[in-house]
Amino acid sequence: MNIFFKVMQVLSWIAGRLLIALFIVLLVLVFLGPAAWIKMGLLVECKHVKNCAAEHGIEYEEAR
């Protein structure tokens, strides 16, 4: 039973570290702003709605 608690403690520690790392990454992305998101490919910049719909293979009516 003691081993089970030790394993849970280690998993909890790992989860805590992952949450902290995720928070830091999100904070950095927020500070960089949308221009950096587009450069990294996290955000698609569309010049016009019709072109955007065509680029992404969906109907114009669905995109609106």
PDB file of N, CA, C, O and CB in Angstrom:
ATOM      1  N   MET A   1       0.833  -1.201   0.000  1.00  0.00           N
ATOM      2  CA  MET A   1       0.000   0.000   0.000  1.00  0.00           C
ATOM      3  C   MET A   1       0.873   1.259   0.000  1.00  0.00           C
ATOM      4  O   MET A   1       0.511   2.276  -0.592  1.00  0.00           O
ATOM      5  CB  MET A   1      -0.945   0.001   1.222  1.00  0.00           C
ATOM      6  N   ASN A   2       2.025   1.178   0.669  1.00  0.00           N
ATOM      7  CA  ASN A   2       2.929   2.311   0.749  1.00  0.00           C
ATOM      8  C   ASN A   2       3.480   2.686  -0.633  1.00  0.00           C
ATOM      9  O   ASN A   2       3.684   3.862  -0.936  1.00  0.00           O
ATOM     10  CB  ASN A   2       4.074   1.999   1.707  1.00  0.00           C
ATOM     11  N   ILE A   3       3.715   1.662  -1.462  1.00  0.00           N
ATOM     12  CA  ILE A   3       4.239   1.899  -2.810  1.00  0.00           C
ATOM     13  C   ILE A   3       3.225   2.683  -3.639  1.00  0.00           C
ATOM     14  O   ILE A   3       3.594   3.575  -4.403  1.00  0.00           O
ATOM     15  CB  ILE A   3       4.583   0.560  -3.508  1.00  0.00           C
ATOM     16  N   PHE A   4       1.945   2.346  -3.483  1.00  0.00           N
ATOM     17  CA  PHE A   4       0.876   3.034  -4.207  1.00  0.00           C
ATOM     18  C   PHE A   4       0.888   4.529  -3.891  1.00  0.00           C
ATOM     19  O   PHE A   4       0.775   5.359  -4.792  1.00  0.00           O
ATOM     20  CB  PHE A   4      -0.495   2.425  -3.854  1.00  0.00           C
ATOM     21  N   PHE A   5       1.023   4.865  -2.617  1.00  0.00           N
ATOM     22  CA  PHE A   5       1.045   6.283  -2.234  1.00  0.00           C
ATOM     23  C   PHE A   5       2.272   6.997  -2.776  1.00  0.00           C
ATOM     24  O   PHE A   5       2.195   8.168  -3.149  1.00  0.00           O
ATOM     25  CB  PHE A   5       1.002   6.422  -0.719  1.00  0.00           C
ATOM     26  N   LYS A   6       3.399   6.304  -2.822  1.00  0.00           N
ATOM     27  CA  LYS A   6       4.626   6.896  -3.357  1.00  0.00           C
ATOM     28  C   LYS A   6       4.455   7.189  -4.859  1.00  0.00           C
ATOM     29  O   LYS A   6       4.848   8.251  -5.342  1.00  0.00           O
ATOM     30  CB  LYS A   6       5.841   5.946  -3.117  1.00  0.00           C
ATOM     31  N   VAL A   7       3.865   6.232  -5.582  1.00  0.00           N
ATOM     32  CA  VAL A   7       3.628   6.409  -7.016  1.00  0.00           C
ATOM     33  C   VAL A   7       2.685   7.583  -7.245  1.00  0.00           C
ATOM     34  O   VAL A   7       2.913   8.397  -8.139  1.00  0.00           O
ATOM     35  CB  VAL A   7       3.047   5.117  -7.642  1.00  0.00           C
ATOM     36  N   MET A   8       1.629   7.675  -6.445  1.00  0.00           N
ATOM     37  CA  MET A   8       0.679   8.782  -6.572  1.00  0.00           C
ATOM     38  C   MET A   8       1.355  10.122  -6.287  1.00  0.00           C
ATOM     39  O   MET A   8       1.055  11.125  -6.934  1.00  0.00           O
ATOM     40  CB  MET A   8      -0.510   8.579  -5.621  1.00  0.00           C
ATOM     41  N   GLN A   9       2.265  10.133  -5.321  1.00  0.00           N
ATOM     42  CA  GLN A   9       2.976  11.365  -4.974  1.00  0.00           C
ATOM     43  C   GLN A   9       3.850  11.819  -6.150  1.00  0.00           C
ATOM     44  O   GLN A   9       3.892  13.008  -6.467  1.00  0.00           O
ATOM     45  CB  GLN A   9       3.843  11.156  -3.702  1.00  0.00           C
ATOM     46  N   VAL A  10       4.539  10.886  -6.790  1.00  0.00           N
ATOM     47  CA  VAL A  10       5.390  11.209  -7.936  1.00  0.00           C
ATOM     48  C   VAL A  10       4.544  11.706  -9.105  1.00  0.00           C
ATOM     49  O   VAL A  10       4.901  12.689  -9.753  1.00  0.00           O
ATOM     50  CB  VAL A  10       6.219   9.980  -8.361  1.00  0.00           C
ATOM     51  N   LEU A  11       3.428  11.036  -9.379  1.00  0.00           N
ATOM     52  CA  LEU A  11       2.542  11.452 -10.465  1.00  0.00           C
ATOM     53  C   LEU A  11       1.971  12.844 -10.195  1.00  0.00           C
ATOM     54  O   LEU A  11       1.845  13.656 -11.112  1.00  0.00           O
ATOM     55  CB  LEU A  11       1.402  10.434 -10.647  1.00  0.00           C
ATOM     56  N   SER A  12       1.634  13.110  -8.963  1.00  0.00           N
ATOM     57  CA  SER A  12       1.120  14.425  -8.580  1.00  0.00           C
ATOM     58  C   SER A  12       2.182  15.494  -8.800  1.00  0.00           C
ATOM     59  O   SER A  12       1.872  16.577  -9.298  1.00  0.00           O
ATOM     60  CB  SER A  12       0.661  14.423  -7.109  1.00  0.00           C
ATOM     61  N   TRP A  13       3.424  15.209  -8.437  1.00  0.00           N
ATOM     62  CA  TRP A  13       4.525  16.154  -8.624  1.00  0.00           C
ATOM     63  C   TRP A  13       4.722  16.461 -10.104  1.00  0.00           C
ATOM     64  O   TRP A  13       4.890  17.619 -10.487  1.00  0.00           O
ATOM     65  CB  TRP A  13       5.827  15.597  -8.019  1.00  0.00           C
ATOM     66  N   ILE A  14       4.701  15.398 -10.953  1.00  0.00           N
ATOM     67  CA  ILE A  14       4.869  15.565 -12.395  1.00  0.00           C
ATOM     68  C   ILE A  14       3.723  16.408 -12.961  1.00  0.00           C
ATOM     69  O   ILE A  14       3.957  17.303 -13.773  1.00  0.00           O
ATOM     70  CB  ILE A  14       4.932  14.185 -13.102  1.00  0.00           C
ATOM     71  N   ALA A  15       2.501  16.130 -12.543  1.00  0.00           N
ATOM     72  CA  ALA A  15       1.341  16.889 -13.027  1.00  0.00           C
ATOM     73  C   ALA A  15       1.461  18.356 -12.639  1.00  0.00           C
ATOM     74  O   ALA A  15       1.123  19.233 -13.432  1.00  0.00           O
ATOM     75  CB  ALA A  15       0.032  16.299 -12.467  1.00  0.00           C
ATOM     76  N   GLY A  16       1.933  18.630 -11.442  1.00  0.00           N
ATOM     77  CA  GLY A  16       2.120  20.006 -10.991  1.00  0.00           C
ATOM     78  C   GLY A  16       3.135  20.744 -11.848  1.00  0.00           C
ATOM     79  O   GLY A  16       2.914  21.892 -12.235  1.00  0.00           O
ATOM     80  N   ARG A  17       4.248  20.085 -12.144  1.00  0.00           N
ATOM     81  CA  ARG A  17       5.280  20.702 -12.977  1.00  0.00           C
ATOM     82  C   ARG A  17       4.756  20.959 -14.386  1.00  0.00           C
ATOM     83  O   ARG A  17       5.054  21.997 -14.976  1.00  0.00           O
ATOM     84  CB  ARG A  17       6.531  19.813 -13.032  1.00  0.00           C
ATOM     85  N   LEU A  18       3.983  20.028 -14.927  1.00  0.00           N
ATOM     86  CA  LEU A  18       3.416  20.212 -16.267  1.00  0.00           C
ATOM     87  C   LEU A  18       2.444  21.389 -16.300  1.00  0.00           C
ATOM     88  O   LEU A  18       2.424  22.154 -17.264  1.00  0.00           O
ATOM     89  CB  LEU A  18       2.703  18.931 -16.725  1.00  0.00           C
ATOM     90  N   LEU A  19       1.643  21.534 -15.252  1.00  0.00           N
ATOM     91  CA  LEU A  19       0.711  22.659 -15.188  1.00  0.00           C
ATOM     92  C   LEU A  19       1.453  23.996 -15.134  1.00  0.00           C
ATOM     93  O   LEU A  19       1.054  24.959 -15.789  1.00  0.00           O
ATOM     94  CB  LEU A  19      -0.205  22.519 -13.970  1.00  0.00           C
ATOM     95  N   ILE A  20       2.525  24.049 -14.356  1.00  0.00           N
ATOM     96  CA  ILE A  20       3.321  25.280 -14.270  1.00  0.00           C
ATOM     97  C   ILE A  20       3.936  25.605 -15.628  1.00  0.00           C
ATOM     98  O   ILE A  20       3.919  26.759 -16.055  1.00  0.00           O
ATOM     99  CB  ILE A  20       4.430  25.143 -13.197  1.00  0.00           C
ATOM    100  N   ALA A  21       4.482  24.594 -16.310  1.00  0.00           N
ATOM    101  CA  ALA A  21       5.091  24.803 -17.633  1.00  0.00           C
ATOM    102  C   ALA A  21       4.046  25.283 -18.641  1.00  0.00           C
ATOM    103  O   ALA A  21       4.318  26.181 -19.438  1.00  0.00           O
ATOM    104  CB  ALA A  21       5.756  23.499 -18.138  1.00  0.00           C
ATOM    105  N   LEU A  22       2.859  24.692 -18.608  1.00  0.00           N
ATOM    106  CA  LEU A  22       1.794  25.093 -19.513  1.00  0.00           C
ATOM    107  C   LEU A  22       1.380  26.538 -19.261  1.00  0.00           C
ATOM    108  O   LEU A  22       1.153  27.294 -20.206  1.00  0.00           O
ATOM    109  CB  LEU A  22       0.591  24.165 -19.363  1.00  0.00           C
ATOM    110  N   PHE A  23       1.282  26.922 -18.003  1.00  0.00           N
ATOM    111  CA  PHE A  23       0.917  28.293 -17.638  1.00  0.00           C
ATOM    112  C   PHE A  23       1.952  29.287 -18.167  1.00  0.00           C
ATOM    113  O   PHE A  23       1.593  30.341 -18.692  1.00  0.00           O
ATOM    114  CB  PHE A  23       0.785  28.428 -16.107  1.00  0.00           C
ATOM    115  N   ILE A  24       3.240  28.947 -18.027  1.00  0.00           N
ATOM    116  CA  ILE A  24       4.314  29.834 -18.501  1.00  0.00           C
ATOM    117  C   ILE A  24       4.256  29.975 -20.024  1.00  0.00           C
ATOM    118  O   ILE A  24       4.408  31.078 -20.548  1.00  0.00           O
ATOM    119  CB  ILE A  24       5.703  29.292 -18.064  1.00  0.00           C
ATOM    120  N   VAL A  25       4.040  28.872 -20.730  1.00  0.00           N
ATOM    121  CA  VAL A  25       3.955  28.910 -22.195  1.00  0.00           C
ATOM    122  C   VAL A  25       2.778  29.783 -22.636  1.00  0.00           C
ATOM    123  O   VAL A  25       2.919  30.594 -23.552  1.00  0.00           O
ATOM    124  CB  VAL A  25       3.807  27.478 -22.771  1.00  0.00           C
ATOM    125  N   LEU A  26       1.624  29.622 -21.993  1.00  0.00           N
ATOM    126  CA  LEU A  26       0.457  30.433 -22.342  1.00  0.00           C
ATOM    127  C   LEU A  26       0.702  31.910 -22.065  1.00  0.00           C
ATOM    128  O   LEU A  26       0.291  32.770 -22.844  1.00  0.00           O
ATOM    129  CB  LEU A  26      -0.770  29.957 -21.570  1.00  0.00           C
ATOM    130  N   LEU A  27       1.366  32.199 -20.965  1.00  0.00           N
ATOM    131  CA  LEU A  27       1.674  33.586 -20.606  1.00  0.00           C
ATOM    132  C   LEU A  27       2.584  34.219 -21.664  1.00  0.00           C
ATOM    133  O   LEU A  27       2.362  35.357 -22.079  1.00  0.00           O
ATOM    134  CB  LEU A  27       2.345  33.652 -19.208  1.00  0.00           C
ATOM    135  N   VAL A  28       3.607  33.476 -22.097  1.00  0.00           N
ATOM    136  CA  VAL A  28       4.524  33.976 -23.120  1.00  0.00           C
ATOM    137  C   VAL A  28       3.779  34.221 -24.436  1.00  0.00           C
ATOM    138  O   VAL A  28       3.996  35.239 -25.093  1.00  0.00           O
ATOM    139  CB  VAL A  28       5.685  32.980 -23.339  1.00  0.00           C
ATOM    140  N   LEU A  29       2.898  33.286 -24.819  1.00  0.00           N
ATOM    141  CA  LEU A  29       2.134  33.454 -26.058  1.00  0.00           C
ATOM    142  C   LEU A  29       1.232  34.679 -25.998  1.00  0.00           C
ATOM    143  O   LEU A  29       1.093  35.400 -26.986  1.00  0.00           O
ATOM    144  CB  LEU A  29       1.297  32.209 -26.337  1.00  0.00           C
ATOM    145  N   VAL A  30       0.621  34.915 -24.845  1.00  0.00           N
ATOM    146  CA  VAL A  30      -0.242  36.095 -24.699  1.00  0.00           C
ATOM    147  C   VAL A  30       0.578  37.370 -24.848  1.00  0.00           C
ATOM    148  O   VAL A  30       0.137  38.317 -25.499  1.00  0.00           O
ATOM    149  CB  VAL A  30      -0.966  36.082 -23.330  1.00  0.00           C
ATOM    150  N   PHE A  31       1.769  37.402 -24.250  1.00  0.00           N
ATOM    151  CA  PHE A  31       2.603  38.595 -24.341  1.00  0.00           C
ATOM    152  C   PHE A  31       3.151  38.824 -25.747  1.00  0.00           C
ATOM    153  O   PHE A  31       3.360  39.969 -26.148  1.00  0.00           O
ATOM    154  CB  PHE A  31       3.746  38.495 -23.363  1.00  0.00           C
ATOM    155  N   LEU A  32       3.388  37.738 -26.507  1.00  0.00           N
ATOM    156  CA  LEU A  32       3.906  37.892 -27.868  1.00  0.00           C
ATOM    157  C   LEU A  32       2.865  38.489 -28.796  1.00  0.00           C
ATOM    158  O   LEU A  32       3.205  39.266 -29.689  1.00  0.00           O
ATOM    159  CB  LEU A  32       4.371  36.551 -28.412  1.00  0.00           C
ATOM    160  N   GLY A  33       1.611  38.139 -28.598  1.00  0.00           N
ATOM    161  CA  GLY A  33       0.528  38.721 -29.384  1.00  0.00           C
ATOM    162  C   GLY A  33       0.228  37.985 -30.676  1.00  0.00           C
ATOM    163  O   GLY A  33       0.956  37.074 -31.069  1.00  0.00           O
ATOM    164  N   PRO A  34      -0.857  38.391 -31.337  1.00  0.00           N
ATOM    165  CA  PRO A  34      -1.348  37.704 -32.541  1.00  0.00           C
ATOM    166  C   PRO A  34      -0.347  37.658 -33.699  1.00  0.00           C
ATOM    167  O   PRO A  34      -0.342  36.686 -34.454  1.00  0.00           O
ATOM    168  CB  PRO A  34      -2.599  38.372 -33.013  1.00  0.00           C
ATOM    169  N   ALA A  35       0.497  38.679 -33.861  1.00  0.00           N
ATOM    170  CA  ALA A  35       1.460  38.670 -34.969  1.00  0.00           C
ATOM    171  C   ALA A  35       2.399  37.469 -34.855  1.00  0.00           C
ATOM    172  O   ALA A  35       2.709  36.821 -35.855  1.00  0.00           O
ATOM    173  CB  ALA A  35       2.276  39.985 -34.989  1.00  0.00           C
ATOM    174  N   ALA A  36       2.843  37.179 -33.653  1.00  0.00           N
ATOM    175  CA  ALA A  36       3.728  36.029 -33.441  1.00  0.00           C
ATOM    176  C   ALA A  36       2.968  34.720 -33.620  1.00  0.00           C
ATOM    177  O   ALA A  36       3.538  33.741 -34.101  1.00  0.00           O
ATOM    178  CB  ALA A  36       4.362  36.084 -32.039  1.00  0.00           C
ATOM    179  N   TRP A  37       1.691  34.685 -33.242  1.00  0.00           N
ATOM    180  CA  TRP A  37       0.902  33.459 -33.411  1.00  0.00           C
ATOM    181  C   TRP A  37       0.783  33.106 -34.881  1.00  0.00           C
ATOM    182  O   TRP A  37       0.857  31.936 -35.255  1.00  0.00           O
ATOM    183  CB  TRP A  37      -0.498  33.619 -32.790  1.00  0.00           C
ATOM    184  N   ILE A  38       0.598  34.132 -35.725  1.00  0.00           N
ATOM    185  CA  ILE A  38       0.469  33.890 -37.166  1.00  0.00           C
ATOM    186  C   ILE A  38       1.787  33.355 -37.722  1.00  0.00           C
ATOM    187  O   ILE A  38       1.788  32.424 -38.527  1.00  0.00           O
ATOM    188  CB  ILE A  38       0.054  35.190 -37.911  1.00  0.00           C
ATOM    189  N   LYS A  39       2.918  33.944 -37.292  1.00  0.00           N
ATOM    190  CA  LYS A  39       4.227  33.485 -37.760  1.00  0.00           C
ATOM    191  C   LYS A  39       4.497  32.043 -37.349  1.00  0.00           C
ATOM    192  O   LYS A  39       5.106  31.284 -38.102  1.00  0.00           O
ATOM    193  CB  LYS A  39       5.327  34.390 -37.220  1.00  0.00           C
ATOM    194  N   MET A  40       4.042  31.663 -36.146  1.00  0.00           N
ATOM    195  CA  MET A  40       4.257  30.302 -35.658  1.00  0.00           C
ATOM    196  C   MET A  40       3.270  29.306 -36.257  1.00  0.00           C
ATOM    197  O   MET A  40       3.421  28.097 -36.078  1.00  0.00           O
ATOM    198  CB  MET A  40       4.155  30.273 -34.148  1.00  0.00           C
ATOM    199  N   GLY A  41       2.260  29.807 -36.968  1.00  0.00           N
ATOM    200  CA  GLY A  41       1.269  28.921 -37.560  1.00  0.00           C
ATOM    201  C   GLY A  41       0.163  28.532 -36.602  1.00  0.00           C
ATOM    202  O   GLY A  41      -0.613  27.623 -36.898  1.00  0.00           O
ATOM    203  N   LEU A  42       0.071  29.200 -35.458  1.00  0.00           N
ATOM    204  CA  LEU A  42      -0.984  28.889 -34.500  1.00  0.00           C
ATOM    205  C   LEU A  42      -2.294  29.579 -34.860  1.00  0.00           C
ATOM    206  O   LEU A  42      -3.362  29.204 -34.376  1.00  0.00           O
ATOM    207  CB  LEU A  42      -0.555  29.292 -33.100  1.00  0.00           C
ATOM    208  N   LEU A  43      -2.196  30.585 -35.710  1.00  0.00           N
ATOM    209  CA  LEU A  43      -3.377  31.361 -36.089  1.00  0.00           C
ATOM    210  C   LEU A  43      -3.300  31.602 -37.590  1.00  0.00           C
ATOM    211  O   LEU A  43      -2.252  31.995 -38.103  1.00  0.00           O
ATOM    212  CB  LEU A  43      -3.463  32.722 -35.291  1.00  0.00           C
ATOM    213  N   VAL A  44      -4.390  31.371 -38.290  1.00  0.00           N
ATOM    214  CA  VAL A  44      -4.421  31.571 -39.734  1.00  0.00           C
ATOM    215  C   VAL A  44      -4.964  32.964 -40.014  1.00  0.00           C
ATOM    216  O   VAL A  44      -6.061  33.317 -39.581  1.00  0.00           O
ATOM    217  CB  VAL A  44      -5.284  30.479 -40.441  1.00  0.00           C
ATOM    218  N   GLU A  45      -4.185  33.746 -40.742  1.00  0.00           N
ATOM    219  CA  GLU A  45      -4.621  35.101 -41.087  1.00  0.00           C
ATOM    220  C   GLU A  45      -5.335  35.052 -42.434  1.00  0.00           C
ATOM    221  O   GLU A  45      -4.773  34.594 -43.429  1.00  0.00           O
ATOM    222  CB  GLU A  45      -3.409  36.095 -41.131  1.00  0.00           C
ATOM    223  N   CYS A  46      -6.571  35.526 -42.454  1.00  0.00           N
ATOM    224  CA  CYS A  46      -7.345  35.530 -43.689  1.00  0.00           C
ATOM    225  C   CYS A  46      -7.605  36.963 -44.109  1.00  0.00           C
ATOM    226  O   CYS A  46      -8.057  37.794 -43.320  1.00  0.00           O
ATOM    227  CB  CYS A  46      -8.674  34.759 -43.518  1.00  0.00           C
ATOM    228  N   LYS A  47      -7.307  37.233 -45.376  1.00  0.00           N
ATOM    229  CA  LYS A  47      -7.484  38.594 -45.892  1.00  0.00           C
ATOM    230  C   LYS A  47      -8.960  38.898 -46.134  1.00  0.00           C
ATOM    231  O   LYS A  47      -9.423  40.008 -45.869  1.00  0.00           O
ATOM    232  CB  LYS A  47      -6.686  38.785 -47.194  1.00  0.00           C
ATOM    233  N   HIS A  48      -9.692  37.911 -46.636  1.00  0.00           N
ATOM    234  CA  HIS A  48     -11.082  38.136 -46.972  1.00  0.00           C
ATOM    235  C   HIS A  48     -11.862  36.855 -46.689  1.00  0.00           C
ATOM    236  O   HIS A  48     -11.338  35.755 -46.862  1.00  0.00           O
ATOM    237  CB  HIS A  48     -11.235  38.574 -48.454  1.00  0.00           C
ATOM    238  N   VAL A  49     -13.099  36.994 -46.260  1.00  0.00           N
ATOM    239  CA  VAL A  49     -13.874  35.826 -45.845  1.00  0.00           C
ATOM    240  C   VAL A  49     -14.070  34.829 -46.983  1.00  0.00           C
ATOM    241  O   VAL A  49     -13.963  33.622 -46.762  1.00  0.00           O
ATOM    242  CB  VAL A  49     -15.223  36.262 -45.311  1.00  0.00           C
ATOM    243  N   LYS A  50     -14.356  35.306 -48.199  1.00  0.00           N
ATOM    244  CA  LYS A  50     -14.573  34.387 -49.323  1.00  0.00           C
ATOM    245  C   LYS A  50     -13.298  33.617 -49.631  1.00  0.00           C
ATOM    246  O   LYS A  50     -13.337  32.403 -49.832  1.00  0.00           O
ATOM    247  CB  LYS A  50     -15.046  35.155 -50.576  1.00  0.00           C
ATOM    248  N   ASN A  51     -12.164  34.317 -49.668  1.00  0.00           N
ATOM    249  CA  ASN A  51     -10.886  33.642 -49.930  1.00  0.00           C
ATOM    250  C   ASN A  51     -10.579  32.648 -48.820  1.00  0.00           C
ATOM    251  O   ASN A  51     -10.103  31.542 -49.074  1.00  0.00           O
ATOM    252  CB  ASN A  51      -9.737  34.670 -50.059  1.00  0.00           C
ATOM    253  N   CYS A  52     -10.854  33.053 -47.600  1.00  0.00           N
ATOM    254  CA  CYS A  52     -10.580  32.196 -46.446  1.00  0.00           C
ATOM    255  C   CYS A  52     -11.383  30.902 -46.553  1.00  0.00           C
ATOM    256  O   CYS A  52     -10.844  29.813 -46.360  1.00  0.00           O
ATOM    257  CB  CYS A  52     -10.913  32.931 -45.124  1.00  0.00           C
ATOM    258  N   ALA A  53     -12.660  31.028 -46.859  1.00  0.00           N
ATOM    259  CA  ALA A  53     -13.522  29.855 -46.981  1.00  0.00           C
ATOM    260  C   ALA A  53     -13.016  28.928 -48.081  1.00  0.00           C
ATOM    261  O   ALA A  53     -13.016  27.708 -47.920  1.00  0.00           O
ATOM    262  CB  ALA A  53     -14.970  30.277 -47.267  1.00  0.00           C
ATOM    263  N   ALA A  54     -12.585  29.511 -49.198  1.00  0.00           N
ATOM    264  CA  ALA A  54     -12.082  28.704 -50.310  1.00  0.00           C
ATOM    265  C   ALA A  54     -10.771  28.005 -49.934  1.00  0.00           C
ATOM    266  O   ALA A  54     -10.558  26.841 -50.273  1.00  0.00           O
ATOM    267  CB  ALA A  54     -11.874  29.584 -51.556  1.00  0.00           C
ATOM    268  N   GLU A  55      -9.902  28.731 -49.230  1.00  0.00           N
ATOM    269  CA  GLU A  55      -8.615  28.158 -48.825  1.00  0.00           C
ATOM    270  C   GLU A  55      -8.802  26.960 -47.899  1.00  0.00           C
ATOM    271  O   GLU A  55      -8.066  25.976 -47.985  1.00  0.00           O
ATOM    272  CB  GLU A  55      -7.757  29.219 -48.133  1.00  0.00           C
ATOM    273  N   HIS A  56      -9.780  27.051 -47.025  1.00  0.00           N
ATOM    274  CA  HIS A  56      -9.972  26.000 -46.028  1.00  0.00           C
ATOM    275  C   HIS A  56     -10.974  24.948 -46.478  1.00  0.00           C
ATOM    276  O   HIS A  56     -11.310  24.046 -45.711  1.00  0.00           O
ATOM    277  CB  HIS A  56     -10.425  26.604 -44.721  1.00  0.00           C
ATOM    278  N   GLY A  57     -11.453  25.053 -47.709  1.00  0.00           N
ATOM    279  CA  GLY A  57     -12.298  24.019 -48.286  1.00  0.00           C
ATOM    280  C   GLY A  57     -13.700  23.951 -47.702  1.00  0.00           C
ATOM    281  O   GLY A  57     -14.281  22.868 -47.623  1.00  0.00           O
ATOM    282  N   ILE A  58     -14.258  25.095 -47.288  1.00  0.00           N
ATOM    283  CA  ILE A  58     -15.629  25.089 -46.793  1.00  0.00           C
ATOM    284  C   ILE A  58     -16.445  26.095 -47.595  1.00  0.00           C
ATOM    285  O   ILE A  58     -15.900  27.013 -48.207  1.00  0.00           O
ATOM    286  CB  ILE A  58     -15.679  25.417 -45.273  1.00  0.00           C
ATOM    287  N   GLU A  59     -17.733  25.908 -47.579  1.00  0.00           N
ATOM    288  CA  GLU A  59     -18.620  26.805 -48.325  1.00  0.00           C
ATOM    289  C   GLU A  59     -18.647  28.175 -47.660  1.00  0.00           C
ATOM    290  O   GLU A  59     -18.493  28.292 -46.445  1.00  0.00           O
ATOM    291  CB  GLU A  59     -20.051  26.219 -48.414  1.00  0.00           C
ATOM    292  N   TYR A  60     -18.843  29.197 -48.466  1.00  0.00           N
ATOM    293  CA  TYR A  60     -18.872  30.576 -47.967  1.00  0.00           C
ATOM    294  C   TYR A  60     -19.985  30.764 -46.941  1.00  0.00           C
ATOM    295  O   TYR A  60     -19.784  31.449 -45.939  1.00  0.00           O
ATOM    296  CB  TYR A  60     -19.056  31.563 -49.128  1.00  0.00           C
ATOM    297  N   GLU A  61     -21.143  30.173 -47.172  1.00  0.00           N
ATOM    298  CA  GLU A  61     -22.278  30.334 -46.250  1.00  0.00           C
ATOM    299  C   GLU A  61     -21.964  29.717 -44.887  1.00  0.00           C
ATOM    300  O   GLU A  61     -22.380  30.247 -43.857  1.00  0.00           O
ATOM    301  CB  GLU A  61     -23.552  29.687 -46.843  1.00  0.00           C
ATOM    302  N   GLU A  62     -21.231  28.601 -44.876  1.00  0.00           N
ATOM    303  CA  GLU A  62     -20.857  27.960 -43.612  1.00  0.00           C
ATOM    304  C   GLU A  62     -19.875  28.826 -42.835  1.00  0.00           C
ATOM    305  O   GLU A  62     -19.898  28.854 -41.604  1.00  0.00           O
ATOM    306  CB  GLU A  62     -20.248  26.573 -43.870  1.00  0.00           C
ATOM    307  N   ALA A  63     -19.012  29.533 -43.562  1.00  0.00           N
ATOM    308  CA  ALA A  63     -17.949  30.304 -42.913  1.00  0.00           C
ATOM    309  C   ALA A  63     -18.486  31.562 -42.242  1.00  0.00           C
ATOM    310  O   ALA A  63     -17.877  32.074 -41.303  1.00  0.00           O
ATOM    311  CB  ALA A  63     -16.881  30.682 -43.929  1.00  0.00           C
ATOM    312  N   ARG A  64     -19.640  32.070 -42.724  1.00  0.00           N
ATOM    313  CA  ARG A  64     -20.160  33.316 -42.154  1.00  0.00           C
ATOM    314  C   ARG A  64     -20.779  33.114 -40.798  1.00  0.00           C
ATOM    315  O   ARG A  64     -21.260  34.070 -40.190  1.00  0.00           O
ATOM    316  CB  ARG A  64     -21.172  33.929 -43.075  1.00  0.00           C
TER     317      ARG A  64
END
